[in-house]
């Protein structure tokens, strides 16, 4: 039953999860290889090093010294593992928090699709493993992002919707094979954040926030929507609420 719901045996699932968590600790905490191996449940340092190399193609010591993009394991909940769900109408009124956010000039390392205009089509075109690779890379905002690119930022024959990671403007580190790098100028955004939600209700949570966006007029803050910068989507995480960021610019006076 576990394999039917996850595609993995329990042992494989736990091993991939431990290895991915160990990679993030090596990247962010400067831990010793020995400590990471035993604290994450491996029986020996040698066994941990072999498992890390099989999973990621490099040994943990090399990775700790010079982190590179890896395809980390992302443990999606089985209750919403279906690629598509029919949206349900939510009857209760929910609160959507709106906050102004400033983003600096930056680079985005991204994976382009073909024709995708949303998450589902994008996953069908490029697969769902892109997110694991992006999660392994340090980001200005602490996590990967999904973007709807304006026409001038799209390569010919590629998708409007992409996934990527925002990095410093002077980033010169490794770029995964098949990924592109674009530059984005400093910009202002309005961040729309919904209430926390049960993970299986993510489609409804997205609908609530997007309904609020459709009705929102940025003129009340002295702004207009900015079509020259990409709209941004963060991963739906139940305990913080669904988040989208829409670019704005000051209204002409």
N, C-alpha and C positions, 0 to 999 in steps of 0.2 A: 504493500500500500504506500509506503514511503517513497519507493522508486517511482510509482505511478504518479504521485503528486509533485515530485521534485525533479525527476529524471536522474537521480543519484541514489546510491546506497547511503545509509546513515554514516558509515565510516568515511566515504568520499566527501560527503557534505561537510562533516565536521572538520576533516583535514583541510579542505579548501578554505573554509571559513577561518581556521586558525592561521593558515599560511598568509592569507590576505591581511588579517589583523596584525600579524607579526611584521609584515612589510611596512604598514603604516607606523608602527612603533619604531622600527629602525629608521624610517624617514624623518620622523618628527621628534623623537625623544632621546636619540643618541644612546640607546641602551646597548649593553654588551650582548653579543650573540648568545652566550651561555644563558644569561638571564631570560632572554626572550624565548629561547627553546624550551626551558623547563617551566616557565610561568604559563606558557600556552599549551602545556600538556604533552610535549614530545619526550620520548624516553631517553634520548641521547642527543648530544650536539651533532654527531655525525649523521644520525637519522634525519634530524631537522634540516641540515645543510643539503642532504641528498634530495629530500622532498621539496625544498625551496627551489633547487636547481631544476628539478623535473617540471615544476609548475611554472617557473618564470624564466628559465634559460640563463640565469646568472646565480652566483652564490651570494648568501646574505651579507658576507663581509664586503664584497664589491659593491653591492647595492647600498649598504649603509654609508660607504665612503662617497659614492656618487650615484644618487638615486636617478633612475631612468623610468619612463612610463612602463607600467606593467598592466596586464589584464587581470585585475582583482576580481574576486568572486563577490557578487552582489546577491545577498540572500533575500530575494523577493518573497513576500508572504504567499502561501499557497492559496489563501482565500481569495486573492485577486490575481492569480497567475494567468487567467485567461487573457489573451491579448486584447480582446474587445469585450466591452460590456455595454448593455443597453442602459442609457441614462434613465434615472428615475426622478420624477418631480418631487422636490422637497417642499413640504407644506409649511414648515415652521420658518419664521423669519430668522436669519442669521446675521451676525455683525461682521462687517468687513472693515478692517483697519486700513487707513491710507496714510502713508508717510513719504515725505520728500527725501530722496537719496541722491547724493552726488557720486558719480563714477569718474575716476581719473582717466587720462589717456592711457591706453593699454593695448596689449596684443591678445588675440584669442586664437588658441590652437584648436582647430575644429575638424570634424569629419563631415564631409558633405554627402548628401543623398542625391537622388536623381530628380524626382518630381515631388517629393514629400512636402506636405503643408501642415502636417501634424505628427504627433508622436507615433501613432499606430502605423501610418504609412511609412514613416522613417524606419521603424524597426523591421518592417517587411522588406525594405530596400537594403539596409546595411546590417541588420541583426541587432541583438540587444547587448552584445559584449562590449560595445564602444564605451558604455558607461563605466564598466570596470576599469578600463584603461585610463579614462579621464579621472576617476577617483584616485588613482595612484599618483596624480600630478598635483603639486601645490598650486593653489588658486588664490587670487587676491581676495575673493569673498569666502574662501574656505570650502568650496564645493563646486562641482561642475555646474554648467548652465545649459539650458536649451534656448535657442534663439530663432526668431523669425527675421531673416535678413532682408533689408531693403534691396531693390534691384541693383543698385550700384555696388553692393558688396557680394553679389553672387557671381560665381564663375559661369560661363556659358554652359547650358545643359545640366545645371545642378539645381538642387532643391532650395526652396525658401526656408524650410525648417532644418536646423542642424543642431548637433550637440557639440559642446566644446568646453574649454577651461580658460578663464581669464588670467593672464599673467602680467607681470610688470612690463612696461613699455620697452625696457632694455633687456628683456629675456633673450638669452642666446643658448639655452640648453637644448637637449635632444627633442626632436619632433617625431612621434611615431610614424611608421611607414603608412602612407595612404592618407595622412592628415595634412591640412593646409594651415597657414598662419595669416591672419588679417590684422590690420591695425584699426583701432576704434578711437575716436577723439574723446576728450572729456565731455561728459554730458550729464544732464539732470534727468531724474526718473521719479515717477510716482510709484511707490510700492503698494500693491493691494494684497492684504493678507487676511485670509478667512479664519474662522474658528477651528480649533482642533476637531478631528473627525476620526471615526473608526476606519481602519485601513480598507475594509471592503467597500466603504462608501466614498472612495476617492473620486469617482466620476461625478457624484452629486456635489461634492465639495468644490470641484473645479467649476461646475455649472453655477454654483452660488457666486463665486468670485467673478466669473465672466459676466454674469448678469449685472453685478454691481458696476463693473467697468463700462458696460454698454450704456448705463444710465448716468455715468459720472461726467460732469462738465468741468474740465480743469480751469476754466475761466474764473471760477470762484477763488482760485489761488493766484490769478494773474498769468496763467499759462495757456498754451495751446499744444496739441499733440505734435510731436516731432517725427515726421516720416523719414528723416534722413538717418535715424539710428535704429538699431534692432530692438524689437520687443523681447523680453527675457522671461523665461519660465524656470522656476526651481523645482527640484524633485518633490512630488507630493509626499509629505511626511506628516502622519496623522497627529502627532502630539504638538506640532507647531502651527498647523493649518496650511492650506494651499496658498502659494505666493506667485504672483506675476508682477513684473516691473514694466511700465510703459514709459517711453521717452517723452519728455516735454521740453519746450523752450518758452522763454518769456514772450508774452503777447506783445505785438507792436503797439506802441502808444501814440 
